[in-house]
Every structure is written in C-alpha cells, then in structure tokens.
Amino acid sequence: MTISRRTFLELSAGAGFIAAAGNWRDLRAETQTRIMATIPSTGEQVPAIGIGTRDYRSNTDAADMQRFRQTLEVFHTSGGRIIDTSPNYGEAETVIGELLRDIGIRDDVFMATKVDREDQQQGIERMNRSFELLGGDQIDLMQVHNLRGTEAELETMKAWKEQGRFRYLGVTSHDPQQYAEMEDVMRRHPLDFIQINYSLANRVAEKSILPLARDRGVAVLVNLPFARGQLFKAVARRPLPDWTADMDAYSWGQVFLKYIVSYSASIIPIPGTTKPHHAEDNMGAAVGRLPDAALRREIETYMAPLL
C-alpha cells in the first residue's frame, strides 16, 4: 500500500501534533537556533536544508505551477536558500527561473545547477543556456552531472569561476558505484562541493567518500535523503519514538533529515519537494537540536530491522 506523505505525517505524529500544527513552527522559530552548514573552501554559511527540483516540469497545468510557486515561497520564507536543479531535469531550469523572477527572490537564493555533456563546446553551450534560463550574472554552484565529461567540463568551469561567473564548483552522482571515480576526481581537482546519495537506507558513503570530503574540505549536497520514499514506507503507521524529542524532530521526515545533517557541519540534504506542506516540514529540520553520536546510533538501531 502506498501512503502519501501528508497521511504519513498525520499517522506518525498523532492527533496532538495536528492540533498544534499551526503553532509549532512559530514557537520553534522564536526559541530555537537555525542550523547552518559551512562551506569549507570559503567559510560561508548557508541553511542546512536545501530543495531539489527534479519534478519541476513545464508540461504541467496552472494548478501544478501554482503549487510549485507556493512550494518555493514556503521554502524561502522558512529560511531555505539552496535550490538545486539541472538541464537534465526536463524543463526544470525554465520553470525555476520563471518562478524565482515572478516571486522576486532570484538574488536571494543559492542557485545550483549542472552540466551533462561529454564535449567541451557542448558543455559551454549548455552552461550558457543555464544562465539564460535561470537569470542573473552569476550561478552560485555549477556541478558536473553524474561525472559526465568531468575533465572537459571542469576545465571550462574553473576558467568561469576565475571570471566570477560561478562561485563554487562540484561534481555529482546518485550511484555509489561511481564513488571511486568521484574520489579520484576529488583528489585531483580543487572542488568546493560534491553531491551524493546518502540516507539511513544507504550509508555506503560513510565508508570513504564522506571522510575524504571532510579531509579535503569539500561541502556535500545529499540527494535522495528519503531513499525514494523507502524510509517513509519502512516506518509507516509507527508513532515517533520518545527519543525524537531529544533532537527537536516533529515528524519522521525531520528525523531522516536531521540524521543526515548531524553527520558533519558541511553536509546539506536537498530533498526533492513540490508541495508547500512538505517544504514547511523539511525546513523544520533546520532548527533546534541535532542527534549526537549516541542518538545517531539509536536511530540506526531502530531503523535497521525495518529496512
């Protein structure tokens, strides 16, 4: 049986949470500290939760576009800044660019996108097109998508960073089988970011790539933080354990995100989000306390038999 995240939140949090839903965000904003992540290469601090936009397609009706707009508005007003997209996501760059200009927040977000071409000239054309669609004279983070054409694209990206067109450079993958290749790239190139697959359901990155990122001073964006919904399915209809209060988590989604954020001061999950109430819930993971080492182990022990 498939359970929607809205239904899941209601089932897992219980009636008490639903009754208080209108007040908890304001209360936490007043009493708890917002969690920030640090980009090691510059020391810049950014909000510890971002947003992924893979499903922001242009071939949608007006209602969907309005929902996308509201999602970005809630994300931004809740303190979110990092928006990750790609020309590989259909027309996502077109949609994101239009919505950010319409809302009036293009200059107040940390814009991350990607290039996915083997040929250097095609990569140049691809990146120039990203500037046209996303707007602005600068893109905060340009990433080589799934390590495609890494050497050719990084040559251009480094030059454009020196010119001020990009602030940061990185490479991405969602496939742990590419991590050995990514580690080689990290050792040979001065990267600011990597983007990888990491969650309670997939902890392969802890073996070597996350420690290497720490040693090399590289920030980490995390795609698939909910493991394509696997984590929500694993805890379906289970109430939140008592220990979630020790990490200021008010939903399972916040548990999953805070677990990731607690790994290091330079890791940022970017859950794909197309609904306003999901954006609000996700950003709730960016305030309050994080699990310490002992609580991380307790979370892992709790989840292990469910996965």
C-alpha positions, 0 to 999 in steps of 0.5 A: 500500500502506498501512503502519501506523505501528508497521511504519513505525517498525520499517522506518525505524529498523532492527533496532538501534533495536528492540533498544534500544527499551526503553532509549532513552527512559530514557537520553534522559530522564536526559541530555537537556533537555525542550523547552518552548514559551512562551506569549507573552501570559503567559510560561508554559511548557508541553511542546512536544508536545501530543495531539489527540483527534479519534478519541476516540469513545464508540461504541467497545468496552472494548478501544478505551477501554482503549487510549485510557486507556493512550494518555493515561497514556503521554502524561502520564507522558512529560511531555505536558500539552496535550490538545486536543479539541472538541464537534465531535469526536463524543463526544470531550469525554465520553470525555476527561473520563471518562478524565482523572477515572478516571486522576486527572490532570484538574488536571494537564493543559492542557485545550483545547477549542472552540466551533462555533456561529454564535449567541451563546446557542448558543455559551454553551450549548455552552461550558457543556456543555464544562465539564460534560463535561470537569470542573473550574472552569476550561478552560485554552484555549477556541478558536473552531472553524474561525472559526465565529461568531468575533465572537459567540463571542469576545465571550462568551469574553473576558467568561469569561476576565475571570471566570477561567473560561478562561485563554487564548483562540484561534481555529482552522482546518485550511484555509489558505484561511481564513488571511486571515480568521484574520489579520484576526481576529488583528489585531483581537482580543487572542488568546493562541493560534491553531491551524493546519495546518502540516507539511513537506507544507504550509508555506503558513503560513510565508508570513504567518500564522506571522510575524504570530503571532510579531509579535503574540505569539500561541502556535500549536497545529499540527494535522495535523503528519503531513499525514494520514499523507502524510509517513509514506507519502512516506518509507516503507521509507527508513532515517533519514538520518545527519543525524537524529542531529544533532537527537536524532530516533529515528524519522521521526515525531520528525523531522516533529515536531521540524521543526515545533517548531524553527520558533519557541519558541511553536509546539506540534504536537498530533498526533492519537494513540490508541495508547500506542506512538505517544504514547511516540514523539511525546513523544520529540520533546520532548527533546534537540536541535532542527534549526537553520536549516541542518538545517531546510533539509536536511530540506526538501531531502530531503523535497521530491522525495518529496512 
